[in-house]
Amino acid sequence: MSVYKSLFDIIGPVMVGPSSSHTAGAVRIGLVARSIFGDTPEEVRIVLFGSFAHTYQGHGTDLALISGLLGLPTSSEKIRQAYDLAKAANMEVVIETSDDPTEHANTVDLYLKSSGDRALSLRGVSLGGSTIDITRIDGFDIHLSGENPAILVFYKDQPGIITQVTGVLAKVNINISNMEVSRAGKGARALMLLATDGEIPAETMEDIAKINSIHQVIALGALNVEPDFISDSDTKEEYSYDPQITRNN
C-alpha cells in the first residue's frame, strides 16, 4: 500500500531553491505564521535549530521563511530578494541559531511583533516534500499541517465551550476531520484547533466568536493547493491565503 497522499509527496512542489524541506517547507511555515498573525509583521525573530541552523545559508532557509512571511509562493523568483523585500515592507528581521535539542532536525521558532503590542510565537517543522507541522502556537502544543481548512479558537477554559463550537459547525453541515485542545491549565487560557472538510462561512465564524469566553477565532484555508494561489506580478503582490480573524470584543 502506498504511503503517499499525492504526487507532491514524491516530487515536491514547484519551487525556487535546492531543497523541499529547507525551501518550500520553510516558505509554507512562513505563510501559516503570517496568516495566523493576520498581516505582515513589523518585527520578526527567527530561531533555527538542527539542520536548519547548520545549513540555512546554503539552502536559503532564511530567504524562504522571510518570503513566506511576506506572502510569496514557493515558486516565486523573488525569494532570492527576500531581505530587500522585507526592508521595503518595513519588516525588521533577526536571524539566530540554537544548539538546543528538538524532536525534528528542521525546526524553527518564529516570533512576530507589530505596533499595539500585537505578538505571536510559533514553532514549525519541515517534514520533507514541502509538508509541514506547526507544533506550537503562543505556547500551546498543537499540530497544524495546513492540508485542510482549519479554525483556531482562543478561549478561556470553561465547561461546554467545545460542545457549543462543534454545535455551531454541525448546524451548517461542516464536518470536523480532526480536533485538538491545548490549555495552560484548568480554567485558564486555551486553544482549540478544528480541521474541517470545507471552508467555514464568515457568518459561522461570527456565531462562534459570540460564544461566551471565546476571545478570538481564526479561520485558515487549505495551504497545500497547487498551482500557487498568490500573484507573483512585478507590480503587485496579491496575498490571497487570507485568514478570517474574528474577535469577540
Backbone as numpy.savetxt, mean C-alpha at the origin, in Angstrom:
# Nx Ny Nz CAx CAy CAz Cx Cy Cz
-0.02 -30.06 -9.69 -0.87 -28.86 -9.69 0.02 -27.61 -9.69
-0.32 -26.63 -10.52 0.47 -25.42 -10.60 0.27 -24.56 -9.36
1.35 -23.91 -8.90 1.25 -23.02 -7.75 1.15 -21.57 -8.20
1.17 -21.33 -9.52 1.12 -19.98 -10.05 -0.31 -19.53 -10.25
-0.60 -18.30 -9.88 -1.94 -17.75 -10.04 -2.12 -17.09 -11.40
-1.05 -16.58 -11.99 -1.15 -15.89 -13.26 0.18 -15.94 -13.98
0.17 -15.50 -15.24 1.37 -15.44 -16.04 2.42 -14.56 -15.40
1.99 -13.51 -14.68 2.91 -12.57 -14.08 3.68 -13.18 -12.91
3.16 -14.27 -12.34 3.91 -14.97 -11.31 5.15 -15.64 -11.88
5.13 -15.91 -13.21 6.23 -16.61 -13.85 7.22 -15.63 -14.48
6.71 -14.69 -15.31 7.61 -13.80 -16.04 7.68 -12.41 -15.44
6.81 -12.10 -14.49 6.82 -10.78 -13.89 6.09 -9.78 -14.76
5.92 -8.55 -14.27 5.19 -7.53 -14.99 6.09 -6.81 -15.98
5.47 -5.96 -16.84 6.25 -5.02 -17.64 6.85 -4.00 -16.68
8.16 -3.82 -16.73 8.79 -2.97 -15.72 10.10 -2.41 -16.23
10.56 -1.36 -15.55 11.89 -0.80 -15.75 12.74 -1.28 -14.59
13.93 -1.83 -14.87 14.79 -2.29 -13.79 15.15 -3.75 -13.93
16.17 -4.20 -13.20 16.70 -5.54 -13.38 16.01 -6.64 -12.59
15.15 -6.31 -11.64 14.64 -7.32 -10.72 13.19 -7.04 -10.37
12.34 -8.07 -10.54 10.93 -7.89 -10.17 10.78 -7.70 -8.67
11.64 -8.34 -7.87 11.57 -8.18 -6.42 12.03 -6.80 -5.99
13.17 -6.36 -6.54 13.78 -5.13 -6.08 13.23 -3.90 -6.79
12.59 -4.08 -7.95 12.09 -2.93 -8.69 10.57 -2.91 -8.74
9.96 -3.87 -9.44 8.51 -3.86 -9.58 7.81 -4.00 -8.23
8.29 -4.93 -7.40 7.69 -5.09 -6.08 7.84 -3.83 -5.24
9.00 -3.19 -5.35 9.23 -1.97 -4.58 8.32 -0.84 -5.05
8.12 -0.72 -6.37 7.19 0.29 -6.88 5.81 0.07 -6.27
5.37 -1.16 -6.23 4.02 -1.45 -5.75 3.89 -1.24 -4.25
4.95 -1.48 -3.50 4.91 -1.14 -2.08 4.72 0.38 -1.93
5.45 1.14 -2.73 5.29 2.59 -2.70 3.90 3.04 -3.09
3.32 2.39 -4.10 1.96 2.73 -4.54 0.94 2.49 -3.43
1.05 1.36 -2.73 0.11 1.06 -1.65 0.27 2.08 -0.52
1.52 2.39 -0.17 1.76 3.38 0.89 1.16 4.72 0.52
1.36 5.15 -0.71 0.80 6.42 -1.17 -0.72 6.40 -1.09
-1.32 5.29 -1.49 -2.77 5.19 -1.50 -3.36 5.24 -0.10
-2.72 4.56 0.84 -3.21 4.59 2.22 -3.03 5.98 2.80
-1.92 6.63 2.46 -1.66 7.99 2.95 -2.62 8.99 2.33
-2.97 8.77 1.05 -3.97 9.63 0.41 -3.43 10.55 -0.67
-2.16 10.89 -0.63 -1.56 11.73 -1.66 -0.04 11.68 -1.52
0.65 12.59 -2.20 2.11 12.61 -2.13 2.55 13.17 -0.78
3.34 12.43 -0.02 3.81 12.94 1.28 4.86 14.03 1.09
5.05 14.84 2.10 6.06 15.89 2.06 7.41 15.37 2.54
7.39 14.42 3.46 8.62 13.84 3.98 8.52 12.32 3.97
9.59 11.68 3.53 9.63 10.22 3.47 10.95 9.73 4.04
10.87 8.81 4.99 12.06 8.12 5.48 11.93 6.66 5.08
12.91 6.17 4.33 12.90 4.81 3.82 14.01 4.03 4.52
13.64 2.96 5.22 14.63 2.12 5.91 14.62 0.75 5.25
15.77 0.37 4.68 15.90 -0.87 3.93 16.59 -1.95 4.77
16.10 -3.18 4.65 16.64 -4.31 5.41 17.11 -5.41 4.46
18.00 -6.26 4.96 18.40 -7.46 4.25 18.95 -7.19 2.87
18.46 -7.95 1.89 18.93 -7.81 0.51 18.64 -6.43 -0.04
17.51 -5.87 0.33 17.20 -4.49 -0.08 18.33 -3.55 0.35
18.78 -3.69 1.59 19.80 -2.80 2.13 21.15 -2.98 1.42
21.46 -4.23 1.06 22.78 -4.54 0.51 22.90 -4.21 -0.98
21.77 -4.26 -1.71 21.86 -4.14 -3.17 20.97 -3.05 -3.76
20.41 -2.19 -2.93 19.41 -1.25 -3.44 19.96 -0.29 -4.48
21.23 0.10 -4.36 21.78 1.05 -5.32 21.93 0.41 -6.70
22.43 -0.83 -6.75 22.59 -1.50 -8.03 21.28 -1.87 -8.68
20.28 -2.24 -7.87 18.99 -2.66 -8.40 17.99 -1.52 -8.52
18.33 -0.36 -8.01 17.42 0.78 -8.11 16.21 0.67 -7.22
16.33 -0.04 -6.10 15.19 -0.20 -5.19 14.74 1.14 -4.62
15.69 2.02 -4.31 15.33 3.34 -3.81 14.55 4.12 -4.86
14.98 4.04 -6.13 14.27 4.72 -7.20 12.86 4.18 -7.34
12.74 2.86 -7.22 11.44 2.22 -7.37 10.47 2.63 -6.26
10.94 2.62 -5.03 10.07 3.01 -3.91 9.62 4.45 -4.04
10.55 5.34 -4.38 10.21 6.75 -4.55 9.21 6.92 -5.68
9.40 6.20 -6.77 8.49 6.29 -7.91 7.09 5.84 -7.54
6.98 4.74 -6.79 5.67 4.31 -6.34 5.00 5.35 -5.46
5.77 5.96 -4.58 5.22 7.01 -3.71 4.76 8.23 -4.50
5.34 8.42 -5.69 4.93 9.52 -6.57 3.77 9.13 -7.49
3.44 7.82 -7.53 2.32 7.37 -8.35 2.69 6.85 -9.71
3.96 6.51 -9.95 4.38 5.99 -11.25 4.16 4.49 -11.33
3.87 3.97 -12.54 3.70 2.52 -12.72 5.04 1.82 -12.84
5.01 0.50 -12.79 6.25 -0.28 -12.85 6.97 -0.13 -14.18
6.25 0.22 -15.26 6.85 0.31 -16.59 7.37 1.70 -16.94
7.23 2.65 -16.03 7.58 4.03 -16.36 9.08 4.21 -16.56
9.44 4.87 -17.65 10.83 5.23 -17.89 11.31 6.29 -16.90
10.37 6.95 -16.26 10.72 8.04 -15.35 11.21 7.53 -13.99
11.16 6.22 -13.78 11.68 5.66 -12.52 13.14 6.08 -12.33
13.89 6.15 -13.41 15.30 6.54 -13.33 15.47 7.98 -12.84
14.44 8.79 -12.97 14.49 10.20 -12.57 13.83 10.44 -11.22
13.69 9.39 -10.43 12.87 9.46 -9.22 13.28 10.58 -8.28
14.58 10.76 -8.05 15.01 11.80 -7.10 14.67 13.19 -7.62
14.86 13.42 -8.91 14.51 14.72 -9.49 13.01 14.95 -9.43
12.22 13.90 -9.68 10.77 14.03 -9.62 10.31 14.30 -8.19
10.96 13.66 -7.22 10.61 13.90 -5.81 10.90 15.35 -5.44
12.04 15.86 -5.91 12.38 17.25 -5.62 11.36 18.19 -6.23
10.94 17.91 -7.47 9.95 18.75 -8.14 8.60 18.70 -7.42
8.30 17.57 -6.78 7.04 17.41 -6.05 7.15 17.87 -4.61
8.31 18.45 -4.24 8.55 18.92 -2.86 8.43 17.78 -1.85
8.90 16.60 -2.27 8.91 15.44 -1.38 10.35 15.18 -0.95
10.62 15.41 0.32 11.96 15.21 0.88 12.15 13.74 1.22
13.25 13.14 0.75 13.48 11.71 0.91 14.78 11.45 1.66
14.71 10.58 2.66 15.90 10.12 3.39 15.96 8.61 3.27
17.12 8.09 2.85 17.32 6.65 2.71 18.24 6.15 3.83
17.82 5.10 4.53 18.63 4.49 5.57 18.67 2.98 5.35
19.70 2.34 5.89 19.78 0.88 5.89 19.89 0.39 7.32
19.46 -0.84 7.54 19.49 -1.43 8.88 19.96 -2.87 8.81
20.73 -3.27 9.81 21.17 -4.66 9.93 20.25 -5.49 10.81
19.18 -4.89 11.31 18.24 -5.63 12.16 17.64 -6.80 11.37
17.50 -7.95 12.02 16.93 -9.11 11.31 15.45 -8.93 11.01
15.01 -9.43 9.86 13.61 -9.43 9.48 13.25 -10.82 8.96
11.97 -11.10 8.88 11.52 -12.42 8.43 11.82 -12.65 6.96
11.87 -11.58 6.18 12.12 -11.70 4.74 13.24 -10.75 4.34
14.07 -11.19 3.39 15.25 -10.39 2.99 14.87 -9.08 2.33
13.79 -9.06 1.55 13.40 -7.86 0.82 12.34 -7.09 1.59
12.77 -6.41 2.64 11.86 -5.71 3.55 12.19 -4.24 3.61
11.16 -3.41 3.69 11.36 -1.97 3.81 10.34 -1.39 4.77
10.78 -0.43 5.58 9.88 0.37 6.41 9.79 1.76 5.80
8.56 2.26 5.66 8.32 3.59 5.13 7.66 4.44 6.21
8.16 5.66 6.36 7.59 6.63 7.29 7.24 7.88 6.50
5.94 8.16 6.39 5.47 9.27 5.59 4.90 10.37 6.48
5.18 11.63 6.11 4.66 12.76 6.87 4.25 13.88 5.92
3.27 14.66 6.37 2.88 15.88 5.70 2.43 16.87 6.75
2.17 18.10 6.32 1.76 19.15 7.25 0.46 18.77 7.94
0.23 19.39 9.09 -0.96 19.06 9.86 -0.82 17.78 10.64
0.42 17.37 10.92 0.70 16.17 11.72 0.19 14.88 11.09
-0.01 14.88 9.78 -0.39 13.64 9.10 0.83 12.74 9.01
0.67 11.48 9.38 1.80 10.55 9.38 1.30 9.13 9.13
2.18 8.31 8.55 1.89 6.90 8.32 3.19 6.12 8.39
3.17 5.00 9.09 4.29 4.07 9.06 3.80 2.76 8.46
4.65 2.14 7.65 4.22 0.94 6.92 5.42 0.05 6.66
5.27 -1.24 6.82 6.31 -2.21 6.46 5.82 -3.03 5.27
6.67 -3.11 4.24 6.34 -3.87 3.05 7.41 -4.90 2.75
6.99 -6.02 2.17 7.89 -7.09 1.79 7.66 -7.41 0.32
8.73 -7.53 -0.45 8.64 -7.92 -1.85 8.94 -9.41 -1.95
7.98 -10.17 -2.43 8.05 -11.63 -2.39 8.56 -12.25 -3.69
8.74 -11.44 -4.73 9.19 -11.97 -6.01 8.08 -11.93 -7.05
8.47 -11.75 -8.32 7.48 -11.69 -9.39 6.54 -10.53 -9.26
6.96 -9.48 -8.56 6.20 -8.23 -8.30 5.15 -8.38 -7.21
4.99 -9.59 -6.64 4.01 -9.74 -5.55 4.56 -9.14 -4.26
3.67 -8.59 -3.46 4.09 -7.90 -2.23 3.19 -8.32 -1.08
3.65 -7.99 0.11 2.86 -8.20 1.32 3.12 -7.02 2.24
2.10 -6.24 2.51 2.20 -5.17 3.51 1.91 -5.82 4.86
2.91 -5.87 5.72 2.79 -6.65 6.96 2.57 -5.81 8.21
2.67 -4.49 8.06 2.46 -3.64 9.24 2.00 -2.26 8.79
0.95 -1.74 9.41 0.45 -0.41 9.14 0.24 0.30 10.46
0.98 1.38 10.69 0.87 2.15 11.93 0.95 1.27 13.17
1.84 0.28 13.13 2.07 -0.58 14.28 1.16 -1.79 14.35
0.18 -1.89 13.45 -0.73 -3.04 13.45 -0.19 -4.11 12.51
-0.09 -5.34 13.00 0.34 -6.46 12.17 -0.82 -6.89 11.28
-0.56 -6.94 9.98 -1.62 -7.18 9.00 -0.99 -7.81 7.77
-1.79 -8.32 6.84 -1.28 -8.82 5.57 -2.16 -8.28 4.44
-1.58 -7.38 3.66 -2.30 -6.75 2.54 -1.48 -6.97 1.28
-2.04 -7.72 0.32 -1.31 -8.04 -0.90 -1.60 -7.08 -2.04
-2.74 -6.42 -2.01 -3.14 -5.55 -3.11 -3.73 -6.30 -4.28
-3.88 -7.62 -4.18 -4.40 -8.41 -5.29 -5.92 -8.29 -5.43
-6.60 -7.89 -4.37 -8.05 -7.73 -4.39 -8.42 -6.38 -3.82
-9.60 -5.86 -4.18 -10.08 -4.66 -3.48 -10.13 -4.92 -1.99
-9.88 -3.89 -1.20 -9.86 -4.06 0.25 -10.25 -2.76 0.93
-10.72 -2.88 2.14 -10.95 -1.69 2.96 -10.19 -1.85 4.27
-9.65 -0.73 4.73 -9.01 -0.64 6.03 -9.91 0.18 6.93
-10.27 -0.38 8.07 -11.16 0.30 9.01 -10.40 0.53 10.31
-10.16 1.79 10.64 -9.51 2.16 11.89 -10.61 2.52 12.89
-10.57 1.91 14.06 -11.67 2.10 15.00 -11.21 1.84 16.43
-12.07 2.19 17.38 -11.84 1.85 18.77 -12.46 0.49 19.03
-11.67 -0.42 19.57 -12.13 -1.78 19.81 -13.35 -1.78 20.73
-14.47 -2.25 20.19 -15.73 -2.32 20.93 -16.49 -3.55 20.46
-17.30 -4.17 21.34 -18.12 -5.31 20.91 -19.09 -4.89 19.80
-19.22 -5.73 18.79 -20.21 -5.51 17.74 -19.75 -4.73 16.53
-18.57 -4.14 16.57 -18.11 -3.33 15.44 -17.93 -4.19 14.18
-17.28 -5.33 14.33 -17.04 -6.21 13.18 -18.37 -6.65 12.57
-19.32 -7.02 13.39 -20.63 -7.46 12.91 -21.33 -6.35 12.14
-21.23 -5.12 12.64 -21.88 -4.00 11.96 -21.26 -3.72 10.61
-19.93 -3.78 10.54 -19.24 -3.52 9.27 -19.57 -4.59 8.24
-19.48 -5.86 8.64 -19.78 -6.93 7.70 -21.25 -6.92 7.30
-22.11 -6.45 8.20 -23.53 -6.34 7.88 -23.79 -5.30 6.80
-23.08 -4.19 6.85 -23.23 -3.15 5.82 -22.82 -3.70 4.46
-21.72 -4.45 4.41 -21.25 -5.03 3.15 -22.24 -6.08 2.64
-22.81 -6.87 3.54 -23.77 -7.90 3.14 -25.01 -7.30 2.50
-25.43 -6.14 2.98 -26.64 -5.49 2.45 -26.48 -5.10 1.00
-25.25 -4.81 0.57 -25.01 -4.44 -0.83 -24.38 -5.60 -1.61
-24.47 -6.80 -1.03 -24.04 -8.04 -1.70 -22.55 -8.03 -2.06
-21.73 -7.49 -1.17 -20.28 -7.53 -1.36 -19.72 -8.66 -0.52
-19.06 -9.60 -1.18 -18.52 -10.76 -0.50 -17.12 -10.48 0.04
-16.86 -10.93 1.27 -15.55 -10.76 1.90 -14.72 -12.00 1.62
-13.56 -11.81 0.98 -12.69 -12.95 0.66 -11.66 -13.22 1.75
-11.35 -12.19 2.54 -10.38 -12.38 3.63 -10.57 -11.27 4.65
-10.38 -11.60 5.92 -10.52 -10.59 6.98 -9.45 -10.79 8.04
-8.85 -9.70 8.48 -7.89 -9.73 9.58 -8.20 -8.57 10.53
-7.96 -8.79 11.80 -8.14 -7.74 12.82 -6.90 -7.68 13.68
-6.41 -6.49 13.91 -5.26 -6.27 14.79 -5.61 -5.12 15.72
-5.26 -5.26 17.00 -5.59 -4.20 17.95 -4.44 -3.97 18.91
-4.38 -2.74 19.42 -3.33 -2.39 20.38 -3.60 -3.01 21.74
-4.85 -3.32 22.02 -5.25 -3.91 23.29 -6.76 -3.86 23.42
-7.29 -4.52 24.42 -8.73 -4.54 24.62 -9.25 -3.12 24.82
-10.24 -2.73 24.01 -10.82 -1.41 24.11 -9.95 -0.30 23.55
-8.83 -0.67 22.92 -7.91 0.33 22.39 -8.10 0.48 20.88
-7.19 1.23 20.25 -7.25 1.45 18.82 -7.05 0.13 18.09
-7.78 -0.06 16.97 -7.73 -1.31 16.24 -7.80 -1.05 14.75
-7.37 -2.05 13.97 -7.44 -2.00 12.51 -8.08 -3.28 12.00
-9.09 -3.11 11.16 -9.76 -4.23 10.51 -9.46 -4.17 9.01
-8.95 -5.26 8.44 -8.70 -5.35 7.01 -9.70 -6.33 6.40
-10.42 -5.86 5.39 -11.40 -6.70 4.71 -11.09 -6.69 3.22
-10.63 -7.82 2.68 -10.47 -7.96 1.24 -11.79 -8.45 0.67
-12.21 -7.89 -0.46 -13.52 -8.19 -1.01 -13.41 -8.65 -2.47
-14.49 -9.24 -2.96 -14.52 -9.70 -4.35 -14.93 -8.61 -5.32
-15.28 -7.44 -4.83 -15.69 -6.35 -5.70 -15.40 -5.00 -5.08
-15.44 -3.96 -5.92 -15.21 -2.61 -5.43 -16.34 -2.19 -4.48
-15.99 -1.32 -3.53 -16.97 -0.87 -2.54 -17.51 0.50 -2.97
-18.83 0.63 -3.15 -19.40 1.92 -3.53 -19.14 3.00 -2.49
-19.08 4.24 -2.93 -18.82 5.36 -2.02 -19.89 5.46 -0.93
-21.14 5.17 -1.31 -22.23 5.24 -0.32 -22.04 4.21 0.78
-21.52 3.05 0.42 -21.25 2.01 1.41 -20.13 2.42 2.34
-19.11 3.07 1.79 -18.03 3.61 2.61 -18.57 4.59 3.65
-19.46 5.44 3.22 -20.04 6.44 4.13 -20.87 5.76 5.22
-21.59 4.72 4.86 -22.40 3.99 5.86 -21.50 3.33 6.91
-20.37 2.79 6.47 -19.44 2.17 7.42 -18.85 3.24 8.33
-18.48 4.38 7.75 -17.86 5.45 8.54 -18.80 6.02 9.60
-20.11 5.86 9.40 -21.08 6.38 10.36 -21.22 5.50 11.60
-20.67 4.30 11.55 -20.77 3.39 12.70 -20.00 3.97 13.88
-20.60 3.93 15.04 -19.98 4.49 16.24 -18.64 3.82 16.52
-17.65 4.62 16.90 -16.30 4.19 17.27 -15.38 3.95 16.08
-15.88 4.14 14.84 -15.01 4.06 13.66 -14.46 5.44 13.36
-13.14 5.52 13.21 -12.47 6.81 12.99 -12.19 7.09 11.52
-11.83 6.06 10.78 -11.44 6.27 9.39 -11.63 4.97 8.60
-12.06 5.12 7.35 -12.21 3.97 6.45 -11.49 4.31 5.14
-10.63 3.40 4.68 -9.91 3.59 3.43 -10.22 2.41 2.52
-10.69 2.70 1.31 -10.95 1.66 0.32 -9.87 1.69 -0.74
-9.29 0.53 -1.03 -8.23 0.41 -2.02 -8.68 -0.53 -3.13
-8.39 -0.16 -4.37 -8.68 -1.03 -5.49 -7.65 -2.13 -5.60
-7.89 -3.08 -6.50 -6.92 -4.14 -6.76 -5.68 -3.54 -7.40
-4.51 -3.88 -6.88 -3.25 -3.30 -7.36 -2.69 -4.04 -8.56
-2.72 -5.36 -8.54 -2.05 -6.14 -9.59 -2.93 -6.27 -10.82
-3.16 -5.15 -11.48 -3.95 -5.11 -12.70 -3.03 -4.73 -13.85
-3.04 -5.52 -14.90 -2.25 -5.23 -16.09 -3.21 -4.98 -17.26
-2.92 -4.04 -18.18 -1.73 -3.20 -18.19 -1.78 -2.13 -17.12
-0.69 -1.36 -17.01 -0.62 -0.35 -15.97 -1.74 0.66 -16.11
-2.19 1.17 -14.99 -3.38 1.99 -14.95 -3.06 3.43 -14.60
-1.82 3.83 -14.75 -1.43 5.21 -14.45 -0.80 5.82 -15.69
-1.27 7.00 -16.07 -0.74 7.67 -17.24 0.74 7.98 -17.06
1.52 7.80 -18.11 2.94 8.12 -18.05 3.28 9.19 -19.10
2.39 10.13 -19.25 2.57 11.20 -20.22 3.70 12.12 -19.80
4.36 12.73 -20.78 5.42 13.69 -20.48 4.86 14.97 -19.84
3.59 15.23 -20.08 3.01 16.49 -19.62 2.11 16.32 -18.41
1.69 15.10 -18.14 0.76 14.90 -17.02 0.92 13.51 -16.43
1.04 13.44 -15.13 1.03 12.16 -14.44 -0.35 12.00 -13.80
-1.19 11.18 -14.38 -2.54 11.00 -13.86 -2.56 9.80 -12.94
-2.68 10.07 -11.66 -2.64 9.02 -10.65 -4.03 8.44 -10.48
-4.23 7.20 -10.92 -5.58 6.65 -10.93 -5.79 5.50 -9.97
-4.74 5.09 -9.21 -4.95 4.11 -8.15 -5.39 4.87 -6.91
-6.56 5.50 -7.05 -7.02 6.43 -6.04 -7.75 5.72 -4.93
-7.42 6.00 -3.69 -8.18 5.44 -2.58 -9.42 6.27 -2.30
-10.41 5.66 -1.70 -11.51 6.41 -1.11 -11.22 6.48 0.39
-11.10 7.67 0.91 -10.81 7.84 2.33 -12.00 8.55 2.98
-12.62 7.89 3.91 -13.80 8.44 4.58 -13.51 8.52 6.07
-13.65 9.71 6.61 -13.41 9.91 8.04 -14.71 10.17 8.77
-14.82 9.64 9.97 -15.98 9.88 10.81 -15.65 11.06 11.71
-16.12 12.22 11.32 -15.78 13.44 12.09 -16.72 13.56 13.27
